[in-house]
Amino acid sequence: MKVNEYEKTDVHIVSTDESQVFLALQEWYQTDSYNLYQSDPQGVYYSVVLENVRSAKQPEESVVIDILEVRGIKGVFLANQKVDDWEPLAPPTTDMNGKPVNCKSVRKPCNLGSQLVEYKEEMYITSDCGKTWRQVFEEEHHILYLDHGGVIVAIKDTSIPLKILKFSIDEGRTWTIHNFTSTSVFVDGLLSEPGDETLVMTVFGHISYRSDWELVKVDFRQSFPRQCTEGDYDSWKLTDLQGEKCIMGQERSFRKRKDTAFCIKGRSYTSALTTKPCQCSEKDFNCDYGFERAQSLKTEGDRCFADFWHDPDSPPHDCHQGHNFESSTGYRKVVSNLCEGGVNKQQSAKQHTCPLLPPRGLQLGIKGQMLAVAPGDDITFIVHQEQGDTSSTKYQVDLGDGMRAIYQNLTVTDEPIQHRYEQQGVYRVTVKAENVAGHDQATIYIQVTAPLQEVHLEVVPIAGINQEVNLTAVVLPFEANLTVFYWWIGDNLQPKMSLGNSLITRFPEEGEVSVTVQASNGRSMVQDTKNVHVYDHFQVIPLAFSSNLDRLNPNIPEWREDVGQVVTKILAKITGIPQVSLVTMVKRGLPTTADLYVLPPESQRDKRSVFVDKVIRSYPDWGQFHFKSSQFKTKTKLQFQMFLIEKRPGVWALSVIFLISLLATGSFILYKFKRKLPGRNVYAQMHNEKEQEMTSPVNHSEDTQHIIQGEEFIDDDLDSQTLGNAEGSPAFCSLIRIRTNPHYY
């Protein structure tokens, strides 16, 4: 479809009758109006025929163009045009009551006069296709036409219930009142049975606002005694407002039922009577595509001039070398116009020979418009060329993965280019069209990516006020590329977007903050949410683990969460600190490290806390605190030993080292978390496991209250066994030392 060179914001089809298309197009500079365009016989090239036709937006957001095609008279439209040079219609000489009309007076609310009164609606009718009008009602009514307009039914459009309707058989000159129901009804509308010849209608509404629909059928067939004959009709000729009889290239006369004839027109009725062609005149021609009338140039008259972007002598896009074409004179005959002889505004068109045109407007697309596909999907590429020769043009296609091909007449034969990408990645697909006169190229990028399986949001569980916090999203599968991340922090509905999988943020206030991340790669979207507790002050203690644990670390979120929970429970039993005040977060990557967050009690969270120091100092011999041995083993013969040691002087820290030795081929942690290891396609949702409690006997001393129970490390079917005391070879010991510089927040 060729309209002009500039963007249209909205398009509506008005009519497709008479082998032409009428379009209402809203230009970029218009808000409440549209321009009316008419097509050529092929429906390809459009030119403007009426500018600034008003429009209205309905409550359901649909747009209504204020233009109406007159039924029964092809080619005649009524349009509400937004212009500055209004010309008044010929007003009726009398109103509906026969009183003279004074259009210069606006002393009473009416729409006849020099001003438009918006709060007063009156109804008028025309019997000559809009040339003259007469008033029929002082209020708005529902209107329905029956029997080809031979019967006009009207019901007042009001909010009160009604039981009467009015109908007219003489084009609204006189009206008869009819009681269509014995009970008043709130009328919502009128319906007629199919067919213009019908005399049966239905009134639909409701008796009360809480009642169901009420349908009342009204049949006018018994009111007419006979069918109409030729003697019941008069003839009238169609003219425009100036009295011109030649409309759309012909004079037309129509039959109209006499006002005194009380008969039915019926199914066989036709309104057209005679037609006579007229000689063509300038008004039978519109401006051609790329031309418009310059009415402001008074010296040039009502001529069509080429738009600045249009070259009338340029060959059409489908012009093949060796063929001929005519350059436009700026005019074309209206498609449905039937005038003969007279003026021919197209007669002076020049003949030209089609040159060899270089390819222009090359476009490359995909069937289905999906530029993101999965590995192994079948893709059909579509190549379109807007201008230039195609018969002698070669098309070089590069699919971006080493596959290349050369095509001849690609856009003419519509031969599809089908391909399949097996590997993930971004592929640059190019098509180069080239002939002797020139070349053109089109490029698109294809994203081949597997659907995202899940995303894990990793964030510190505890954060300080206005402390920098790193949010990290771990996406599965790990090889996912071209992923976009959307971050929602707190109650903010506007997300932050990033191409990387991490984001730095701060939390300005204390409390619990929800953080959500969505990962999208164009084919799928996954989401995860975590809560961050923000405090004014707390303590962070770094933890380190032996290198043996690194061999069992699958570096997945589930494993880190489980190990963090185990460490938290053990340290709570070692120190006596309530478990609700300890949070352990195992960090990503190797070597395996973690941070222990120590929170103040609920009663002390409003001031600086020395909670950890007081708890540790409350133990006997807190400077060198020893536990006796506590041992356990699993069926896989995995033994554990834990020490709390000092890493370097001058820094207060609590370091936990798990010394893990494999005495058999199986690994307990590997056994427990094997369902979560990368390489296995099972990512089971974590659930609470009721594991059997196992406590190793220890020597009775003042330290027995701090014995550690290892139920988190023990599987359901473990075997327990006493392995020895503090001098025994694999033993479980704990050592706490106090340092001077804790990390406070």
C-alpha positions in Angstrom: 0.0 0.0 0.0 1.5 3.3 -1.1 0.1 6.4 0.6 2.9 8.9 1.2 6.4 9.0 2.6 5.4 9.8 6.2 4.2 7.8 9.1 0.5 7.1 9.7 -0.6 6.7 13.3 -3.9 4.9 12.6 -5.8 3.4 9.7 -9.4 2.5 9.2 -11.2 1.0 6.1 -14.3 3.1 5.3 -15.5 1.3 2.2 -14.5 -1.3 -0.4 -17.4 -0.9 -2.8 -17.2 0.0 -6.5 -13.8 -1.7 -7.1 -12.0 0.9 -4.9 -10.9 1.3 -1.3 -11.6 4.2 0.9 -9.2 4.6 3.9 -9.3 7.0 6.8 -5.7 7.6 7.8 -4.5 9.7 10.7 -1.4 11.7 10.0 1.3 12.3 12.6 0.1 15.9 13.2 -3.6 15.0 13.7 -5.3 14.2 17.0 -9.1 14.1 16.5 -9.3 14.0 12.7 -8.4 11.8 9.8 -7.7 12.2 6.1 -9.8 10.2 3.6 -7.8 8.4 0.9 -9.0 6.7 -2.3 -7.2 3.9 -4.1 -6.4 3.2 -7.7 -8.2 0.1 -9.3 -5.5 -2.2 -8.0 -5.8 -0.9 -4.4 -2.1 -0.1 -4.3 -1.6 3.6 -4.7 -3.7 6.0 -2.7 -4.4 9.8 -2.9 -6.2 12.1 -0.5 -9.7 13.1 -1.4 -10.9 14.8 1.8 -8.9 16.2 4.7 -9.6 16.5 8.4 -12.6 14.3 8.8 -13.7 14.4 12.4 -13.5 11.3 14.7 -14.7 10.3 18.1 -13.3 7.8 20.6 -15.8 5.5 22.2 -15.6 4.3 25.9 -14.2 0.9 24.8 -11.3 2.8 23.1 -12.7 2.1 19.6 -12.6 5.0 17.1 -15.5 6.1 15.0 -14.8 8.1 11.9 -17.6 10.7 11.3 -18.4 9.6 7.7 -21.5 7.8 6.5 -22.2 6.1 3.1 -25.7 6.8 1.9 -27.5 3.5 1.5 -28.9 2.9 -1.9 -26.9 5.6 -3.7 -23.4 4.4 -4.5 -20.6 6.9 -4.3 -22.4 9.4 -2.0 -21.0 10.0 1.5 -21.8 12.3 4.3 -18.7 13.5 6.2 -18.1 15.8 9.1 -15.1 17.9 8.1 -13.0 19.9 10.4 -12.3 23.2 8.5 -12.2 26.9 9.0 -14.3 28.0 6.0 -17.8 26.7 7.0 -20.8 27.3 4.7 -24.2 27.1 6.3 -26.7 24.5 5.2 -30.0 25.7 3.8 -32.3 25.7 6.9 -35.9 24.7 6.8 -38.4 27.5 6.6 -40.6 26.1 9.3 -40.1 23.9 12.4 -41.9 20.7 13.1 -44.9 22.6 14.3 -45.2 24.7 11.2 -43.9 27.9 12.8 -41.4 30.1 10.8 -37.7 29.5 11.7 -35.5 32.5 12.4 -31.9 31.3 12.2 -30.5 34.6 13.4 -32.1 34.3 16.8 -30.5 32.2 19.5 -32.7 33.4 22.4 -34.0 29.8 23.0 -31.9 26.6 23.0 -31.9 25.2 19.5 -29.4 24.0 16.9 -30.9 26.3 14.3 -29.0 29.6 14.5 -25.6 31.2 14.3 -24.1 29.0 17.1 -24.0 25.3 18.1 -25.8 24.5 21.3 -24.2 21.4 22.7 -26.8 20.6 25.4 -29.8 20.6 23.0 -30.2 17.7 20.5 -32.8 17.9 17.8 -33.5 15.4 15.0 -33.8 16.3 11.3 -34.5 14.2 8.2 -33.6 14.5 4.5 -35.5 13.1 1.6 -33.1 14.2 -1.2 -29.8 12.8 -0.1 -28.8 15.6 2.2 -29.7 18.6 0.0 -32.5 19.8 2.2 -33.5 19.0 5.8 -36.6 19.3 8.0 -37.1 18.9 11.7 -39.0 15.8 13.0 -38.2 15.7 16.8 -37.1 18.1 19.5 -35.4 15.3 21.4 -33.1 12.4 20.5 -34.8 9.2 19.5 -33.9 5.6 18.6 -34.6 5.3 14.8 -35.2 2.1 12.8 -35.9 1.9 9.0 -38.2 -0.9 7.7 -39.4 -1.8 4.2 -36.5 0.0 2.4 -37.2 3.2 4.4 -41.0 3.0 3.7 -41.6 2.8 7.5 -39.6 4.9 10.0 -39.9 3.8 13.6 -38.9 6.1 16.5 -38.8 5.7 20.2 -37.6 8.4 22.5 -34.1 8.0 23.9 -34.8 8.7 27.6 -34.1 7.3 31.1 -37.7 6.9 32.0 -39.8 3.7 31.1 -42.0 3.9 27.9 -44.8 2.0 26.4 -45.4 3.9 23.1 -43.5 4.2 19.8 -44.0 6.4 16.8 -43.9 5.4 13.1 -44.2 7.3 9.8 -44.9 6.1 6.3 -44.5 9.5 4.6 -40.8 10.1 5.2 -41.4 11.7 8.6 -44.0 14.3 7.7 -46.6 12.7 9.9 -46.3 10.3 12.8 -48.6 7.7 14.3 -48.5 6.6 17.9 -48.6 2.9 18.8 -48.7 1.2 22.2 -46.3 -1.7 21.8 -46.7 -3.0 25.4 -49.1 -2.7 28.3 -46.2 -2.4 30.9 -43.7 0.4 30.6 -40.2 -0.7 29.6 -36.8 1.0 29.9 -35.9 0.9 26.2 -32.3 0.0 25.4 -32.6 -0.2 21.6 -34.3 -1.4 18.5 -33.6 -4.4 16.2 -35.1 -5.5 12.8 -35.2 -8.9 11.2 -32.7 -9.5 8.4 -33.4 -7.9 5.1 -34.2 -4.3 4.1 -37.7 -5.3 3.1 -38.7 -6.6 6.6 -41.6 -5.1 8.5 -40.9 -7.0 11.7 -38.9 -5.3 14.5 -38.0 -6.0 18.2 -37.9 -3.6 21.1 -35.4 -4.7 23.8 -35.0 -3.4 27.3 -35.9 -4.2 30.9 -38.8 -3.5 33.3 -36.5 -2.5 36.1 -32.8 -2.2 36.6 -32.7 -5.6 38.4 -34.8 -7.5 35.9 -33.8 -9.6 33.0 -34.1 -8.6 29.3 -37.5 -7.9 28.0 -38.1 -8.4 24.2 -41.2 -7.0 22.5 -41.9 -8.0 18.9 -43.8 -5.5 16.7 -45.2 -6.6 13.3 -46.3 -3.9 10.8 -47.2 -6.4 8.0 -50.9 -6.4 9.0 -51.0 -2.6 8.8 -50.6 -2.5 5.0 -53.4 -3.9 2.8 -51.4 -4.5 -0.5 -48.1 -4.5 -2.4 -47.1 -1.3 -4.2 -47.4 -1.0 -8.0 -45.7 1.3 -10.5 -48.5 3.8 -10.0 -47.6 4.2 -6.4 -44.2 5.7 -7.2 -42.9 9.1 -8.3 -39.4 9.8 -9.7 -36.8 12.3 -8.5 -33.4 13.2 -9.8 -30.2 13.3 -7.7 -28.4 16.6 -7.5 -25.7 18.1 -5.3 -26.0 21.2 -3.1 -25.4 23.4 -6.1 -28.0 21.7 -8.2 -25.6 19.8 -10.4 -27.2 16.7 -11.9 -24.0 15.0 -13.0 -22.7 13.1 -10.0 -19.9 10.5 -10.4 -20.1 10.9 -14.2 -23.8 10.3 -14.7 -27.3 11.6 -14.2 -29.4 9.3 -12.0 -33.1 9.2 -11.3 -34.7 7.2 -8.5 -38.3 6.0 -7.7 -39.9 7.2 -4.5 -43.2 6.0 -3.0 -45.9 8.7 -3.0 -46.9 10.1 0.4 -50.4 9.0 -0.2 -49.6 5.4 -1.2 -50.3 3.0 1.7 -48.6 -0.1 0.4 -45.6 -2.4 1.0 -42.5 -2.0 -1.2 -41.5 -5.6 -0.7 -38.5 -7.7 -1.6 -38.4 -6.9 -5.3 -38.2 -3.1 -4.8 -35.3 -1.3 -6.4 -34.8 2.5 -6.0 -32.7 3.1 -9.1 -34.8 4.1 -12.1 -32.6 5.5 -15.0 -29.0 6.5 -15.6 -27.4 8.7 -18.2 -23.6 9.2 -18.7 -22.2 12.7 -18.6 -19.2 14.2 -20.4 -16.1 14.2 -18.2 -15.0 17.4 -16.5 -12.2 18.3 -14.2 -14.2 17.4 -11.1 -14.2 13.8 -12.3 -10.5 13.5 -11.7 -8.6 13.3 -8.4 -4.9 14.0 -7.8 -2.7 11.0 -8.6 -0.4 9.3 -6.1 2.3 11.7 -5.0 0.3 14.8 -6.0 -2.0 17.1 -4.0 -4.1 20.1 -4.7 -2.6 23.6 -3.9 -5.8 25.5 -3.3 -3.8 28.3 -1.6 -2.3 29.2 -4.9 -5.1 31.3 -6.3 -3.3 32.0 -9.6 -2.9 28.4 -10.4 -6.5 27.4 -9.7 -7.4 24.0 -8.3 -4.4 22.2 -9.8 -2.5 19.1 -8.6 1.2 19.6 -7.8 3.8 16.9 -7.1 4.8 16.6 -3.5 8.4 17.5 -2.8 9.3 13.9 -2.2 7.8 12.5 -5.4 9.4 12.4 -8.8 6.7 12.0 -11.5 9.2 10.8 -14.1 10.7 8.1 -11.9 9.8 4.5 -13.1 7.4 2.4 -11.0 8.9 -0.2 -8.7 7.7 -3.0 -10.9 9.1 -1.6 -14.2 11.3 -4.2 -15.9 14.1 -3.4 -18.3 12.8 -3.1 -21.9 9.2 -2.3 -21.0 7.5 1.1 -21.2 5.8 3.2 -18.5 3.8 6.5 -18.5 4.8 9.3 -16.2 1.8 10.7 -14.3 0.2 14.0 -15.3 -0.8 14.5 -11.7 -4.4 13.4 -12.2 -6.3 10.1 -12.4 -10.0 9.4 -13.0 -12.1 8.5 -10.0 -12.3 4.7 -10.1 -16.1 4.4 -10.0 -16.7 7.5 -12.1 -18.7 6.6 -15.3 -18.3 9.8 -17.4 -17.5 9.5 -21.1 -15.7 11.9 -23.5 -15.1 15.5 -22.6 -12.0 16.4 -20.6 -9.2 13.9 -20.3 -6.6 15.0 -17.7 -4.5 11.9 -18.3 -4.1 12.4 -22.0 -0.8 14.2 -21.9 1.1 11.5 -20.1 4.6 10.9 -21.4 5.9 7.5 -22.5 9.3 6.3 -21.1 11.4 3.1 -21.4 12.1 1.2 -18.3 15.8 1.4 -17.4 17.8 -1.2 -15.5 17.0 -0.2 -11.9 19.3 -1.1 -9.0 17.7 -3.0 -6.1 16.3 -0.8 -3.4 14.3 -1.3 -0.3 15.6 -4.9 0.3 14.0 -6.4 3.4 14.9 -9.6 5.2 12.5 -11.2 7.8 11.4 -14.4 9.4 8.1 -16.1 9.0 6.3 -15.7 12.3 8.4 -12.6 13.2 10.4 -14.5 15.9 14.0 -13.5 16.0 14.7 -15.6 19.0 14.5 -19.4 18.4 15.6 -22.6 20.1 18.4 -24.8 18.9 17.0 -27.2 16.2 14.0 -25.0 15.3 13.2 -24.7 11.6 13.4 -21.1 10.4 12.0 -19.7 7.1 13.6 -16.5 5.9 11.6 -14.1 3.7 13.2 -11.7 1.3 11.3 -8.7 -0.1 12.5 -6.0 -2.5 10.5 -2.8 -2.8 12.1 -1.3 -5.9 14.5 -2.2 -8.7 14.9 -4.9 -11.3 14.6 -8.5 -10.0 15.0 -10.6 -13.2 18.7 -9.8 -13.6 19.5 -9.5 -9.8 21.6 -12.0 -7.9 21.0 -12.5 -4.2 23.9 -13.7 -2.0 22.7 -15.2 1.2 25.0 -15.7 4.3 23.3 -17.5 7.2 26.0 -16.7 9.7 27.1 -20.2 10.5 29.2 -20.9 7.4 26.2 -21.7 5.1 26.2 -19.5 2.0 24.1 -19.6 -1.2 23.4 -17.5 -4.3 19.8 -17.2 -5.7 18.4 -15.7 -8.9 15.0 -14.1 -9.1 14.6 -14.7 -5.3 11.9 -12.1 -4.7 10.0 -13.0 -7.9 9.7 -16.8 -7.3 9.1 -16.4 -3.5 11.4 -19.3 -3.0 11.7 -19.8 0.8 15.1 -20.0 2.5 14.8 -22.6 5.2 17.5 -23.3 7.8 18.1 -24.8 11.2 20.7 -23.7 13.8 21.9 -26.5 16.2 24.3 -24.4 18.4 23.3 -21.6 20.7 24.6 -18.1 19.9 23.9 -15.0 17.8 24.0 -15.4 14.1 24.3 -12.4 11.6 22.2 -13.2 8.5 22.7 -11.0 5.5 21.3 -10.9 2.0 23.0 -8.8 -0.7 21.1 -8.0 -3.9 23.3 -6.9 -6.8 23.0 -6.2 -10.5 24.8 -4.0 -13.0 23.1 -0.9 -11.9 23.8 -1.2 -8.2 23.3 -3.2 -5.0 21.4 -3.3 -1.7 21.8 -5.3 1.5 19.7 -6.3 4.4 20.8 -7.8 7.7 19.0 -9.4 10.7 20.4 -11.0 13.9 19.1 -14.4 15.0 19.3 -15.3 18.7 19.5 -19.1 19.2 19.0 -19.8 22.8 17.5 -22.6 24.9 14.6 -21.7 27.3 15.7 -20.7 30.8 15.1 -23.3 33.4 15.4 -21.3 36.6 17.1 -18.4 38.2 18.5 -18.2 41.7 18.8 -14.8 43.4 21.9 -14.6 45.7 22.0 -11.8 48.2 23.3 -11.3 51.7 20.5 -12.1 54.1 21.5 -9.3 56.4 22.5 -5.8 55.3 23.2 -2.5 57.0 21.5 0.8 56.4 22.9 2.4 53.2 25.5 -0.3 53.0 26.3 -1.4 49.4 24.7 -4.7 48.6 25.4 -6.9 45.6 22.4 -8.7 44.0 23.5 -11.6 41.9 21.3 -13.8 39.7 22.5 -17.3 38.8 20.7 -18.6 35.7 20.3 -22.2 34.7 21.4 -23.4 32.2 24.8 -21.8 32.9 25.5 -21.3 29.2 22.4 -19.1 28.7 23.3 -15.9 26.8 21.7 -12.6 25.8 19.8 -12.6 29.1 18.1 -9.4 30.3 17.5 -9.0 34.1 14.7 -7.0 35.7 15.1 -6.1 39.4 12.2 -5.2 41.7 13.4 -3.8 45.1 10.8 -3.3 47.9 7.4 -2.1 46.8 8.7 -0.2 43.7 6.6 -1.2 40.7 9.3 0.3 38.3 12.0 -2.3 37.8 15.7 -1.6 37.2 17.1 -3.4 34.1 20.6 -4.7 33.5 22.3 -6.8 30.9 24.6 -8.2 33.5 23.5 -10.7 36.2 24.4 -8.4 39.1 23.3 -5.1 40.6 24.6 -2.9 43.4 22.0 -1.3 45.6 21.5 0.2 49.0 18.7 0.0 51.6 18.0 3.3 53.3 15.8 2.0 56.2 15.6 -0.8 58.7 13.2 -3.6 58.1 12.5 -6.5 55.8 12.9 -5.8 52.1 11.7 -8.1 49.3 14.0 -8.3 46.3 12.8 -10.0 43.0 14.7 -10.7 39.8 13.3 -11.8 36.5 15.6 -13.2 33.8 14.4 -13.1 30.2 16.2 -14.2 27.0 13.4 -13.5 24.5 12.0 -17.0 24.6 11.3 -17.6 28.3 11.2 -15.8 31.6 12.0 -17.1 35.1 11.8 -15.4 38.5 13.2 -15.7 42.1 12.6 -13.7 45.2 14.6 -13.2 48.4 14.1 -11.2 51.6 16.8 -9.0 53.0 16.8 -7.9 56.7 18.2 -4.5 57.2 19.6 -3.5 60.6 21.3 -0.4 62.0 24.1 -2.5 63.5 25.2 -6.1 63.6 28.5 -8.1 63.3 29.9 -10.1 60.5 32.4 -12.9 61.1 34.3 -14.5 58.2 34.4 -18.3 58.1 37.0 -20.5 56.2 36.9 -24.2 55.4 39.5 -26.8 54.6 40.4 -27.4 51.0 39.0 -30.9 51.2 35.5 -29.4 51.2 36.2 -27.7 47.8 36.3 -31.1 46.1 32.7 -31.7 47.3 31.4 -28.2 46.4 29.2 -28.3 43.3 28.9 -24.5 43.4 25.1 -24.5 43.2 22.7 -22.4 45.3 21.0 -25.3 47.0 24.2 -26.8 48.3 25.4 -23.4 49.7 22.0 -22.9 51.4 22.1 -26.3 53.0 25.7 -26.0 54.2 24.9 -22.5 55.6 22.0 -23.9 57.6 24.1 -26.8 59.0 26.9 -24.4 60.1 24.4 -22.1 61.8 22.9 -24.8 63.9 26.4 -26.1 64.9 27.7 -22.7 65.9 24.5 -22.0 67.9 25.2 -25.1 70.0 28.9 -24.3 70.4 28.4 -20.7 71.5 25.0 -20.9 73.2 23.9 -18.0 71.0 20.2 -18.4 70.0 20.0 -19.7 66.5 17.6 -16.9 65.5 20.5 -14.5 66.0 22.9 -16.3 63.7 22.8 -16.5 59.9 25.5 -18.2 57.8 25.9 -17.4 54.1 28.2 -19.6 52.1 29.7 -17.6 49.2 29.9 -18.6 45.6 33.1 -20.0 44.0 36.2 -21.6 45.4 37.8 -21.8 47.8 34.7 -22.4 50.0 34.2 -19.4 52.3 31.3 -18.0 54.3 30.1 -15.1 56.4 28.5 -15.5 59.8 26.0 -12.7 60.7 25.5 -12.2 64.4 22.4 -10.2 65.2 21.6 -8.3 68.4 18.6 -9.6 70.5 15.2 -8.1 69.8 15.4 -6.0 73.0 18.8 -4.5 72.0 18.4 -3.8 68.3 17.8 -0.1 68.9 21.3 0.5 70.2 24.9 -0.5 69.6 25.3 -4.1 70.8 28.2 -6.0 72.3 26.1 -9.1 72.3 28.8 -11.5 71.0 31.4 -10.4 73.4 29.1 -10.9 76.4 28.0 -14.3 75.3 31.6 -15.5 74.7 32.9 -14.1 77.9 30.1 -15.8 79.8 31.8 -19.2 79.3 34.3 -20.6 81.8 37.9 -20.3 80.6 36.6 -18.2 77.6 40.2 -17.4 76.5 41.0 -21.1 75.7 37.8 -23.0 75.7 38.0 -26.8 75.0 35.4 -29.4 74.1 35.9 -33.1 74.6 35.7 -35.3 71.5 32.4 -36.0 69.8 32.5 -38.4 66.9 30.1 -39.9 64.4 30.3 -41.6 61.0 27.9 -42.6 58.2 27.5 -45.6 56.1 30.0 -44.1 53.7 32.6 -44.0 56.6 32.8 -40.2 56.4 34.3 -38.7 59.6 34.1 -35.0 60.6 36.4 -32.9 62.8 35.8 -29.2 63.5 38.1 -26.6 65.1 37.5 -22.9 66.0 40.9 -21.3 65.6 42.5 -17.9 65.5 43.6 -16.9 62.0 45.9 -13.9 62.8 46.5 -11.7 65.9 44.8 -8.3 66.3 41.6 -9.3 64.5 38.5 -10.6 66.3 37.1 -13.4 64.2 35.5 -16.8 64.6 36.9 -19.2 62.1 35.5 -22.6 61.5 37.5 -25.3 59.7 35.9 -28.5 58.6 38.6 -31.2 58.2 37.0 -33.8 56.0 38.7 -37.0 55.1 37.3 -39.7 52.9 37.7 -43.1 54.4 35.7 -44.8 51.7 34.7 -44.2 48.1 31.5 -42.4 48.9 31.3 -38.8 50.2 28.5 -38.0 52.5 27.9 -34.5 51.2 28.2 -35.7 47.7 25.7 -38.4 48.6 23.3 -36.0 50.2 23.4 -33.4 47.4 24.1 -35.6 44.4 20.6 -34.7 43.1 21.7 -31.1 42.8 25.0 -31.5 41.1 25.6 -29.8 37.7 25.5 -32.3 34.9 22.4 -34.0 36.3 19.2 -32.8 34.9 17.3 -33.0 38.2 16.9 -29.9 40.3 14.6 -31.1 43.1 12.9 -28.6 45.3 14.4 -28.6 48.7 12.3 -30.1 51.5 12.6 -30.8 55.1 14.1 -34.1 55.8 13.4 -35.9 59.2 16.9 -37.1 59.8 17.8 -39.4 62.7 19.6 -37.7 65.6 23.0 -39.1 66.6 25.0 -37.9 69.7 28.4 -39.3 70.4 29.3 -40.0 74.1 31.8 -37.5 75.7 33.8 -37.4 78.9 31.7 -35.8 81.7 33.1 -32.4 82.5 31.9 -28.8 82.8 31.7 -28.6 79.0 29.0 -31.3 78.4 26.3 -28.6 78.0 28.0 -27.6 74.7 28.0 -31.0 73.1 27.2 -30.8 69.4 24.6 -33.1 67.9 25.3 -33.8 64.3 21.8 -34.6 63.0 22.2 -32.3 60.0 25.1 -34.3 58.7 23.5 -37.7 59.2 21.4 -39.6 56.7 18.2 -41.5 57.5 20.0 -44.9 57.6 23.3 -43.9 59.3 25.1 -46.1 61.8 26.4 -44.5 65.0 29.5 -45.6 66.8 31.7 -44.2 69.6 35.2 -43.7 68.1 37.2 -42.5 71.1 37.9 -39.5 73.3 39.9 -36.3 72.9 43.0 -38.3 72.3 41.4 -40.5 69.7 42.3 -40.1 66.1 39.4 -38.6 64.3 37.8 -36.5 67.0 35.4 -33.6 67.2 36.9 -30.6 69.0 36.0 -27.0 69.5 38.2 -24.0 70.4 37.1 -20.4 70.9 39.4 -17.5 71.2 38.6 -13.8 71.6 40.1 -11.1 69.4 40.1 -7.4 69.6 38.6 -5.9 66.4 35.2 -7.2 65.5 33.5 -6.1 62.2 30.6 -3.9 63.4 27.8 -2.6 61.2 
